[in-house]
Amino acid sequence: MAPYFLVAVLFFAGCNAEADPCLSANHKTINDTHRSTGYMIEDTVEGMCDRGLQPDWYRFISAAGGEMPTACVHRNHCGTRMPMWLQGPHPGVNDGIVNMTACVNTNGGSSGTPCCEHSMKIAVKTCHGHTHDVNSDKFYVYFLRPIPMCPVAYCGGSKTPCPSGKTSPDGFSPCVEVPELTQKPSLNGPVVHGNAFRFTCDINYNGPSDPDLRFEVEWTFDGKADPHIPIKSVSGSNRQAILPGTQLTGHMGTDVGCRVRAWYANRINATMKSPWSNSSTYWAGIRIEPKPHRVVTEGGKTENVTITSTVPIVCDLAGTAGAGDSCCVHLLLDVDGPKNNLVVPHSCETKICRSDWDPATHQASINMTVMAAKDNINDGDHTMTLAFETLQPGGGGPYLNVFNNYTLTPVQVDVTDARTQICSYVGDPHFTMCHGNRFDMYVSGDYTVYEHQSTNFQIQTRTTRCLRHAACQCGLAIREQHDVIIIDNCHNQRHSPRIVTNNRHLRPGTSVHRSRNGRNIMVYLPSGREVKVDIGRFYHNVHVTVPATDVHEGQGLCGKLNADRHSAFTHRDGHVNQSPCDSRHSYYGCQANHFCNSWRVNRTQSLFETPPPDPKPQPAEPHYCQCNKDANGAYQVDCRPGAETAHKAQRCSDSSCQDVTSNLPAVLQGTGSGWSKRAILYGDHDEPEPKFTPQDPIPFSGNQTWPTASGITKQEAEDRCMQSIQGSQLFSHCQGLSAFQTQKNNSFQDCMADILIGDSFDMVEAAVSGFASGCQFELIQDPANYETDAAGNLLELKPEFHAEVCSTLCQQPNGVCVKGVCQCNSGFE
């Protein structure tokens, strides 16, 4: 074959000392004993190829030697079919970088250029040993380039490796015969025996029997031996070594394995042993799954985290009554990340016990439920770290002590932010549904505002005639599970409403707050739902917040709670009204009478008239715990009712509100035969009131044009509405909010409609109160509006947004709010 030259012209003259290839930072290393001229492959083996080698300086560092050969190398050597060798002697130490020729032997030396049918230029330099981090007198570095044909590879080193069944101290000739381990040892276990467990290493040797045959077994942890665990010598027919479980102490969380080597005792070369043969490994520890992380959504469903121990839990209690539940490892959860973003049910502590061990799978697994807290703040997504404090074994004994001071590897949990939904109806009344759709309701009766059937939750409103032409809310009934709370003002509007319940012992997490004058009420429920009620002379403004868990099931006058706002006007029977407005006016807005009537309830369905049926049996409700550390690293556990709701979505409109839950009269004690003590709820014995009949319809017949019958002009109404809204204590704080303009326009429209319909300014206060509550709800969503601790965790809402805010009743001309205290003007109280 005609010679084929692979030419690479190199210019290295003038290289400065900073680029000296002898320095370790300026060259790469090749550690491969197969490149030795003494290593030969069979014809059936393809061999190595350096076509993908990156052009750079290299040093050969394998035990086979560090030099390229300078004489012809026969085919099938150096781990390749066609080896490449260096033509000519290496340069001297003082010669610097020298360009030389590297030859390829393709035909075994039979051509006109023996052993060099192909060639290419490389560079070589001889280095002093003191210029490198080794103790050799000198070494060589080579500038090598990729070879554009296969299978061709550079040679490096000349020692001949020992063949199978023979060995030497460095693995190269001269070699002596040793037993050949053709099969890996078998690692078995852990196996529990009483109050102990162990691993075994079984030696698999199929060679000839020999009385001088010996084995050594060494236990490894992450591939390294423990000098405190002696090597086990094995001979004869018993070819097994045992690792007691107690020797896992200090090695939890590692891959346990064993390795075996063999030799012939009582022979001249008895010190020569076979190479180590390694078993498969077994990871011994406790892990948290799934990996690498779990995703949970605020207000979403709970997610399971599996905690699995691959090490048996055994202790001195084994064999005694109840040992399976007392012999345990206790784990204390520590959530690292923004405080209060992740909660767990029942307790921050869990445990893995002996009774959890499954001998078939060699595992003990338990599930821990995690849930993203409902923080009611638009603070974006967060990554939390789920970790555990140092384990605390319980039960005693050396085998349980292997868990001492063991810390689990943390796992990430991604918490996805979810926005809290709010539904409001204010004035006479004007509805803003959860999706932001709006309509006006000018009919009387009892109606379902919102319900979530699978959790036995329902809110009903009662409307009655007001302002001569319209309908106003006068009562509210809230049911969650078996608790019913009624706020009623329908029979005695001259006074603040009466709050009563059917149960003196409301579910944990239920709280009712009320202002001193009784006209501002806040109801917090265990589900995270909240109901805010602001009461004026002619109105009840109601704001309902619902968690993301209600998506797909929440429905009522507040709308169908799902991702599609076009299905908001879903009737009770499931019919979706795409054109819900029966009539529309420039100020009245959409009148959705047919939609409203679909959610009307009769006397037997009304929570005001009839006690609800007993709810279907429900599993015991878990209480949740927050498991965090404070800014100083002190461990904190909060398992109070409502811990899963980190921050309230709404606040009582008056800073004077106090928790009155324990003082509520339980007078609604019906069990299916009608409410008892109706006179206490619905009447004053000294001042009898006419009975309210919710079935009586009130047709709408409000004013349609300006000026009103009493002479109120459109301009007068606009001025009064805008001045009142701008006089809200929170107006200036809300001007920068994205929802500000919509909130202001909606409140202005409600105010104008109420003046036009009622022919008076009596309901202006309702629109202003609605604006203030909607504005405050938006402020509460912004984490920038909270006080923080040293670690940056959110604490309380800044006082200017709540604690220093007074009720709308305190606006001019009624009075002045000073740091949350209303100072009434003359003539007001």
N, C-alpha and C positions, 0 to 999 in steps of 0.2 A: 504494500500500500504506500502511495506517495506520502512523504512527510506533510503533516499539517501543523502549522505553527500558530499557536495562540499567543499573540504578541501584546504585551502591555509595557509601554515605555514609562519608566518611573524617573522622576527627578527629585532627589532628596538632598542634593548638595545645598549647603547653606542653611540647613535647619537650625534654629536656635535652641538654646538649652531648655527653654520653657516647654518645648514640644519634645523633649527627650523621651523616646519610646521605652527607655529602660525604667522610667518611673512608673510605679504601679498604677497611677491615675491615667497614664497615657497608653495603656495596652489592656487588651482583654486576655482571658485565659481559656485554654482548652484542656479539660481533664477527662480524657477518654483513653483507657488502656487498650481499646480495640484498634487504635491507630498504630500500635506497635508493629514493627516489622516481624516480630515473632508470633503475631496473631494471624492465623490463616482461616479463611472461610471455605466452605464447600462450593462446588460449582453451581449448586442449586440455589445458593443464597445470592440475592441481588447485590448486597453490599451498600456501603455508605456512599453519599454523593454530596459534594461541596458546592453545587450550583447555587444554593441559596445562602452561601456564606457572605456576610457583609464585608466590604473592603475595609481593612483596619489592621492595626498592629496586634499580634497574638503571641502568647507564650504557652508552650506545652508544659503542663505541670503534673501529668499523671505519674504513677509509680513506675510505669514502663520506661520512663526517661523523658528528657526535655529537649532532645535534638532531632532535627530532621535528618534522615539517613543521607550520606554523601556518596553512596554506591548504588548500583542498580538494584531495584527491589522487584522480585518476581511477582507475576500476577497472583491475584487472590490473597495477597497479604495486606496488612494495615486495615483490615476490616472492609476492603473494597475489592472490586474486580480488577481495576487498573490503578495502581498506586502512583503517587507523585512524590518524587525525591529530589534532593538538592544536588545540582551538578557542580562539583568543585568543593574544596574545603571551606569551612567557616572562616570568616575574617577574624583578625586579631582584635584585642580589646581596644587598641589605639586606632584602628582603621575606620571607626565611625560607621555610618550607614553605607552599605555596599549593595549595588544592584547585581543580582545573580539570576541564573536560569533554573527553573524548576521543570523537571522532565516527567513525562507520563509514559509508562510502559504499557503498550497496548498489544504488541505481538510477541512478547517474551524475548525480545532482543534479536529477532530474525531479520529485521529490515536493514537498510543501509545506514540507519542511525540507531544502533542497538540501544534498547531501553529508553529511547528518547524520541519516539515517533511524533509526539506532540510536546510542546513546551510553552512556557510563558514566563515573563519576567516578574520577579518578586524582589523585595529588599530584605536585608538581614543586618542585624547589629549584635555584637557580642558585648555583654554588660558585666560590670563588676558586681559581685555579690552585695557589696555594701550599699549599692544604689537601690536595693529592693528589700522588702520586709522578709527575707529568707536568709539563711546562713550559708548558702552555697558560695563557692569561690567565684564562679561565673555562670552565666546563663545566656540564652539566646532569645531574641525576639524577631519575629518575621512579619513583614507587611504582606498579607495574603489577600488575594482577590477571588471572587467567585469563579468557578471553572464551568465554562459553557458547554459541558457535555457530561453524561452520566454512563455508568457509575465510576466516577473518578473522585479520589479524596487525597488530601495531604497526609503523609506519614509523620508520626511523632513518637520517638522512643524505639527501643530495640529489644527489650526484654521479652522472653517467651512466657506467657501465662501458663500456670499449671493446668493440665487437662482434668477432666472430670474424674473424681476418685483420688486425686492427689492434691497436695497443698504444700505451702512453704510459708515462712514468716511474712513475706511480702506478697505472696500469691504468684510469684514467678519462679522459673527454674533457678537452681535445682529443686526438684519436688520429691516428696515422699508419699507413699500410699497412706490414705486415711479412709475411714468408712464414708460412703457416699449417701447423703440424705436426699433421696429423690422426692420425698413427700414432706409437706409442711407439717409441723406438730399441730395438734388439735386443742384449741382452748374450749373448755366447757364450764358451764355455770353462769351465774352463781346458783348453787344448790343449797337449800335450807335443810338443816338437820337439828331439830329441837330449837335450842336458843343459840344456834351458831349457823354460819354459812361459809362456803368456801368455793374457790375456783380450782379446776384441775387442768394440767397440761399433759396430754397424752402424746407420747413419742411414736411416730409412724415410721418404722424402719423395715424395709423389705429385703435387705442384703443378707448375705450368708451369716449363719450363726458362728460366733467366735467367742471363746471363753475370755479373751482379752478385751472384748468390746465394752466401751464405757460411753456414757452420755453425761453432758452437763446441761442443766436447765436453769435459765436466768429469767426472772420476771421483769417486765419493762412497763413503764408508765409514760405515755407519750413518746415511746421509743427509747427511753433512757432507763438504765438500771438504777435501783436504789441501793447504795452501798451498805445500808443497814439490813437488807434482806439477803442472806447468803445464797450463793449459787448451790443448787442441789445436784449432787452426783447420783447417777442412776446406773444400775447394772443388773444383769440377769433378766428374768422374765417380767419383773415389775417395772414397767416403763411409764411411770406416771409420777408427776410432781404435784404437790398441793400448796395452794396459797390460802391460808386462813383469812377470813374476811377482816379480821382485826388489822391486817397489814395494809388495808386500804387507807388507814389513817394518814392524812397528809397528801393523799393521792386522789381524793374525790374530784370529779370533773375531768379525769384523764382517760385516755384509751389504754386499757389494761391488755397486756399481751405476754406471751412467753417466747423465748427463743432457745433453740437446742443446737449443740454441736457434739460431734463424736470423735473418738480417737481409740487407738489400740494401746492398752496398758502393757507393761512388762516387755516392751520392745525397745530397740535402740533409739528410735525417734518417738518415744512416748510423749514428748512435749508437743509434738505437731498434731494439731486438731483441725477438724474440718471447719469450713466457714459456718457462721451462724445461719440457721434456718429459722425464719420468723413465722409465728402463727398469725392468724387473723386477730383482730383486736375487738375488745368489748368496752364500750363507753360506760363508765361507772360514775353516776352522779344523779342529779335531779335537774330536769330541763323543763322549760316553759314552752308550750306550743300554742298556736302555730307560729312558725318563723317565716320571714324575718319580723313581721309585725302584723297587727290586727287593726282593722278599721272599724270604728264605732261612730255613730251619728248622734249628736245632741238630741235628746228627747226620743231617740229611736229605740229599737228593741235591744234587749240585753244580748251580750255575746259571751260565749264560753271560752275560757282559757284553760287548757289542760296542763296540769302539773304532774309529771311522771318521774318516779324514782326507779332507776334500773338497779338499785342496790336494795336488798331486802332490809326491812326494819325488824330487827329481832333484839330482844333484851332479856334481862333476868326474870321478867315476869312471865316468860313463855311457859305454857303448861298450866298456868293458874287461871281460875275463873275470871273472865272479862279481860284477859291479857290482850286480846286483839284490839280492843278499844282504848287501852291504856298505854300500850307500847307504841309510841308515836313520835314523829318529828314535827315540831310546831313551826309554822312559817308566819311571819308577821309582815304584811304587805306595806310597802313604802312606795307611793306614787310620786315620781319626780317630774316636775313640769309646772305649768300654771296651776296655781292652787284651785281646788274645788272643781276641776274639770272632769274628774273620773271618780266614780263611786262603786262600791261593792255591796251586795246585800248582807245583812245580819252582823258581820264582824270583819275587822281588818285582819283577823287571825284565822288561819286554816291549818289543817294537819293531815299528814299521811301516816297511816297506821299499818301495823302488821296484817290486820284483816283485809287491807287493800291489795295485798300481794297476790299476783296470779302466777303460779309456778309454770304454767304453759307458755306465757309470753315473757317471763322474767321481768315483770314490771308491776309497779303499784301506781295506779293513776287515779287522780281526783279531778273534778272540774270546779273551777272558780268562775263565777259570773261577774262580768264587769259591765258597766253602763256609763255612758257619757252623761254627766250632770246637765240639768237644764239650767244654763246660766243666764238665759234671757238677755244676752249681750251679743252684739255683732262684733266679735273679736277675732273672726277668722278661724282657720283650721289650726290645730296644734298637734305637736308630737309629744306624747307623754312616754315616760319610761316606767315600766312595770317591774319593780325590783322587790326583793325581800331582805329583811334584816338577817344577820347571822343566825343560822338555824339553832333551835333549842330542842335537843332530844329530851324525851320524857320516858322513864321506865328503867333506866340504868343498865349497866353492863358494858363490857368492852366492845361488843359488836355494835352497839348503838353509838359508842363514842367516836366512830369513824365520821359521824356527821358534825362533830364539834368544830366550830369556827369555819364551817363551810358556807360559802356565800354563792347563791345561784347567779347565773349569768342573766342580766336584765333583758327584757324584750320590749320592743317599741310598740306603742299603741297610737295610731293616728286618730285624732278626734276631729270629726267633720262638723263644722259649725252649721246650725240650722236656725232660721229666723222664727221668732215667736209670732203667732198669728193673733190678731185682735179684731173683735167685732164690737161696734159701738152703735147705740141708738139713743138719741138725745132729743130734747124738746117734745114735740107733739105727735109722734116721734119721727125722727129722720134717721134711717138706717145706713150705716156704712158697713158692708159685709166684709168677711175675712179677706176676700180677694180685692177689696176696694170698690166693688160695685155699690151704687147708692139707690135708695128708693125711699119714698115717704109712705107712712102707714096711717091712714085716717079712718080706721075701723075699730070698733070696741070689742072686748071679749077677752078670753084667755087663749094664749098662743104659745107654741113651742118656739122659743128663741134659738135653742141649740140643744142637740142631744147626741150622745155617743152610746149606742145601745149595748155594745159588748162590755162596757164598764159601768152600766147602770147609772149613767150621768144624764141629767136633764136640767134645763133652765126654762121656766115658763114666765111670761109676763102677763099682767092684767092691765088692760087699758079701759078708760071710762071717758065720758063726755067732759070736755074742758074748753075754755075760751069760746063758749057758745056754739062753735062750729066744728071743732076738731076733736081728736082723741088724745088723751095724755096717759102716760103710765102712772099707775098708783101702787102697784104691787109686784113683787118678784119672788119666785119660788125656786130654790136650788136643791137638787137632789143628787147625791153621789153615794152609790151603794145603798145602805139602809138609812142614811142620814138625810133629813130634810130640814132646810133652813128657809123660813119665810120672812120677808121684809114687807110689811103691809101698811099702807097708808090710805087705802081706798075708802074707809068708813070714817076717818077722822083726820082730814087733811089740815086741820088747824094746828095739829101738834106733829112732833117728829114721829117717824114710824116706829112701830113695835117690831122687834126681832124675836122670833120664837123658833124653837126646834122641836122635833119629835123625840129627841134622845138627849138625856142629860149628859151622857158620856159619848161625845162625838169621837169619831175615829182619830187616832193620833195623827198629827199633822194638819188637823183642821183648826183654823183660828179665825175669829171675827174681831175686827177692830172698828172702833166707833169714836167720832169726835165728841167734844164736850156738849155741843149743841144737838147732837144726835143726827145731823143731816149729812154727814160724810161717813160712809161705811165701806170697809174693805174685807172681803172674804177670801181666805187662802185655803185651798183644798189639798189633800194628800197627793192627788194626781198631778199637781203642778198647775192646775187650772186656777184662775183668779177671777173674781167678780168685784168690780168697783162700782159703787152707787153714790151719786151726788144728788141730793134732794133739795128742791126749792119749793116755792109755794104751789106751783102748778105742774111740776115736772119731777120725773125720776130720770136722771142721765145714767145709763148703764154701759159699762165697758167690760167685755169678757175677753180674757186672754186664754189661749189654748195651746198646749205643747204640740210638737211635731208628731207625737205618737197618735194624734187624732186624725192624721191624714187618711183619706179614703173612707172614713166612717163618720166623721162629724157632719151634721146636717141640721137644717132648720131655717129660720128666718135669717140667720147669719150666713147662710149659703152652704152649698156642698163643698166640703173641705178636701179638695184634691188639686192636682197640678193644672187643671183646666178651668180658668175663670169663666169660660163660656157656659159651663154647666152649673154656675152658682145658683141660678134660679131653678133648682130642682124641687119639684113638689113632693109631698109626703109619699105619693104613690110611685115615685121614681120618674115621673114625666118631667122633662126639661123644657122650660118655657124660654124659647130663644127671643121672644118679643114680649117681655114681662109687663111693659108699661100700658096700663089701661087708659091713662091720660097723662099729659105732661104740660107743665106750665113753666114759664121762665124762672119763677122762684120756687114753685111747689116741687118741681122736679118730677121724677117718675112715681106714679101711683100704681103700685103692683097689687091691686086688690085680690085678683084671682090667686096669685101666688101666696099672699098672706092668708087667705081663707083656707088654703090647703093645709096650713099648719095650725089651724084653729082647733082647740080641744073642747070637748063637751064636759058636762059636769062630772061624769064618772072618770074622765081622764085628767081632770084638773087637779093639780097638786094643792090648789087653794081649797078645794071642796072635798076631795076623797084621798085617803091615804094610799100611797102606792102599794102594789103587791110586794110581798117579800121577794127580794132579789134571788136569782138563781144562785145555788151554792158556788162560791168562788174559793179558789185555793187561798191559803193564808197569805195575806199581803206582806211582802218583805219590807223591813225597814232598811235603809241604806246608810252606809258609812263613808265618810271622807277620811282617807289615810294619807297624811302629809307630814312634813316637817316644817317648823317655823323658820324664820330668818336666821335663828341661832342654831339650827340643826336639831332642836328638841322635837321628839316625836309627838304628833298630835293625832288623836282619833276623835272624830265627831260622828256619833251614831244617833243624834237626835232625830225625831220625826221631821221629815222634810229636808234631810241632809242632801237628797238628790237634786234639790233646787237651790243652786248656789246663790242666786240673786233673784229678787222678786221683779217681775215685769212691770208691776204697777205699785204705786204708793197711795195711801189715803190722802185725799185732797187737802186735809187740814192736819198740820203738824201736831195738833193736840190729841190725835187719835190714840186710843189705848186699847189693849187687848181685853175684850169683855166676854170672851168665850165661856169662861167658867160662871159667868153671871146670867147667862141666857136662861129664861124659863123654858122648861120642857113641858109644854102644855098640849102639844099635838101628839097625843098618845093613842092613836087609832091603830087597829090591827086588821082592818078590812071592813069594819061596820060603820065607818064615818069617824071624822075627827071628834074627839071629846073636848069639852070646855071651849066651845066655839064662842061663847060670850066673852071669854077672856081675850080671845084673839080679835074678834070682829066687832065688839061693841063696848061701850062704856055704860055701865048700869045707871049712872046718874044722868047721862046725856044720850038717850037712845038715838041711833042713826038708822036711816032707811036701809034696808037690805040691798046690797049691790047684786044685780042680776047680770052675769056676764053674757047670757044668751041674747040680750037686747041689742040689736044692731044700731049703730049710729051712722046714718048716711052723711057723707061729706057735703057741706053746703057753705064753704068758706068764701070770703071776698075774692073777687077775681081781678079787680082793677084798682089803680090808685086815682085819687086819694081814697082812703078808707071812709066808711060812713061817718066816723067821728072827725074826719078832716086831716088825718096823718098823711103827709105827702111822701112821695117816693124819696125825695131828697132828704127830708127829715129822717126817714127810716135808715137811709144809707149812712148819713152822718152819725146817727146814734149807734148803729151796728159797728161801724169801723172804729169809732172812738172807744167803744167798750172793749172790742177785741184788742186794740192797741194798748189799752189800759191794763191788760192782763199782766200779772207780775212776771210771767215767764216769756212774754212776747220778745223782748230783746235777746234772751238766751237762745231762742229758737230761730232767729232770722237766718242763721247760717246753715240750717238743716236742709237736706235735699227735699224733705217732705213739707217744708214750711209753707210754700205758696199754695200747695193743694189743701193743706190743713186750714190755712187762713180763708181761702176761697169757699171751702165747704162750710165753714162756720159762718161766714158772711151770708151765704145763700140760705142756710137754716134760719139765721136771725131775721132776714128779710121776709121769708115765708111765714114765720111765726107772727110778725107784726101785721102782715097783710091779712092773714087768716083770723087772728084774734082781735084785730083792730085795737091793739094796745101794745105797750112796751113791757108787759109783764113777763114775757118769755125771753127777753134779751139775755138775761142772766144765764139761761140754759145754754145758749149758743156760746157764750163766753166760757162757761164752765167746761163745755165740750172741747173747745179749743185748747184750754189749759191742760186738760187731761191727755188729749192727743199729743200735744207738744211735750208734756212730761214723759209720755211713753217713748217718744223718739229719743229724748235726752238719756233715758235710762239705758237704751241700747248701745250707747257710745262709751267704750271703756275709758275714754279721756275724761269723762265726767265723774270719775270715782277717786276717792282717796286711795293711796297705796301704801303698803308696808315697805320695809327696807329691801325685800326681795322682789318688789314690783308686783306683788299680788294685790288684786283689787279688794278694797275693804268696803266702806260705806259710800253711798252717793254723796257728792259734795253738798254741803248744807244749802247753798243758794238754789239748788234744784228741788229741795224737799223740806228739810228741817226748818228753813227760814221762810217757807212759803205758807201763806194763809189761804183760807177758803175764798172762792170768788165773791162770797157775800161781803168780804172786807174791802172790796174795791170802792173807789169814790163813786157816789158821795157818801157811802155808808161809813167808811172808816179808812184807817191807814194801817198797813202791815209793817211791824217793826220786829225783825229777827224772828219771824214766825208767830208773833203775838199780835192779835188784831186790837188796835186802839180805836174804838167806835167814836164817830163824830156825834155831836149833840143831836139828840132825837132818835138815835139808833142804839140798839142793844144786842 
